[in-house]
Amino acid sequence: MSSLVQSVDWLAIAPPTLAAVVGLVVLVADLFIGEDKKAVLGWVSVAGLAASALMLLPLRDGDRATFCLTGDAHACSYTADRFTLVIQFLVLGGALLAALLSVTALKDANKDLPEGEFWFLLLSSAAGAALLPASRDLATLIVALEVASLPAFALVGIKRGDKKSSEAALKFFLSSVTATAVSLMGVSFVYATTGSLYLTQIADKIQHVDGQFHTLAQTGVVLTLVGFAFKTAAVPFHFWVPDTYVGAPLPIAAYLSVVGKAVGFSGLILVTVVALPSYGDVWGPALAALAAFTMTVGNVGALRQQATRAYSAVRLLAWSSVGQAGYLLVPIASAAYSKDAEKAIGSTVAYALMYAVVNLGAFAVAALVARTSPLNRISDYRGLYARSPLSALILGFFLLCLAGLPPGIIGLFAKVTVFAAAVDAGLGWLAVVMAVNVVIALFYYLQWTTLLFRAPEGESEKHRVPAPLTAAIALTAVLGIALSGAPQLVLRFSATGLF
């Protein structure tokens, strides 16, 4: 029996560890800081997330692994390879931008949101989300998934005395717990048939499963994917998304739309492509069908939003995120059929990076508008150009990126990359479904964009933009414009290095 005693590579585990440590520091400091100085906790959290992201720099030169079995150097619980670093960059960068939005949101909330608890929960969730892409055994994967999820439930329902927030948190919690329970049953089936929880060992042993356990192994594969499909908001595990985004504080909705998805997709990639490549005939068709249903339901749901309905802007972004999840699933499904699975997975990572930048930017502008229009209806954006020309231009750019239209070249590039992955894998029917959905999405993205530049109803009121909100909007805008100028950088950066 292999020994489990080993040394720990502290540099490899530094990014998630630092986020967790700062979270504990904030929680303890909250006990000793007066109410008038609570704002400092926010800036400590922002600095902690920035430092966690910077800890990725020393790791970029080579693969590192720790918590490995001494008898098998390839069986490790934590691996800091290219794939891990790219997803951790996405997660920690997304959490940092959400934290910048939160600084303003907490100040505007006027003590309705408990600051110490808020920052502790956000940092804890970010630490779990950063741990997940590095996990290389099923136990660590599930633990990381729950560490990322459990604080998020509390963050959604953290508004004091808000029934809408409480209902959203309860719906999010119950549906997530059910999905996790199903995944745990799947993990137990996989373990029963292979005798291992390490992804590399599972990939080898599951190919030689005894015939009488073949059905059990297939069932385990499908059930294990359920929890990660829930996190990606794939249909039919999407029903929690609109109400949760509306009930949550807006920065947390932004956080869930990007970081929550990154958690789900990195988990799906690790379970399918790394642990279960020989079962591509099981998960490939399943994910292809999920992708088709998800993009269609998401885009039709966004199309049905009424401009004058309360919170319709947030609901449209929520349904849009479901549709975008469908596009993200396409290359993962293609990996089951493609001769170059790494290239297919790189397409998903590239699309996720594009989506993270522009979606966080759209939520940042939505947070700005919500300061004067708390109901955040799409109709509230009419004449935004007259009130805040730069914000309107930036939001218009982000919406065009999501639609895949110039000047949002990065959005077009990402969609073409995903489309090419489906065609190369021989999934022509899925490429056609995607093309139809892109056309559907054009309608509601362009409708919202044109509204920004129409004549305002009534007298225009100028927006005052706080510094943290300005920083979040400016950072996402600069990244979006820079990547539109050199979109090939995204694909080069997103090379996974999984194989």
Salt bridges, closest charged atoms under 4 A:
ASP9 OD2 - ARG64 NE 2.94
ASP30 OD1 - LYS38 NZ 2.38
ASP81 OD2 - ARG136 NH2 2.90
ASP108 OD2 - ARG371 NE 2.81
ASP243 OD2 - LYS171 NZ 2.59
ASP243 OD1 - ARG315 NH2 3.16
ASP380 OD1 - ARG377 NH2 3.27
GLU457 OE2 - ARG382 NH1 3.36
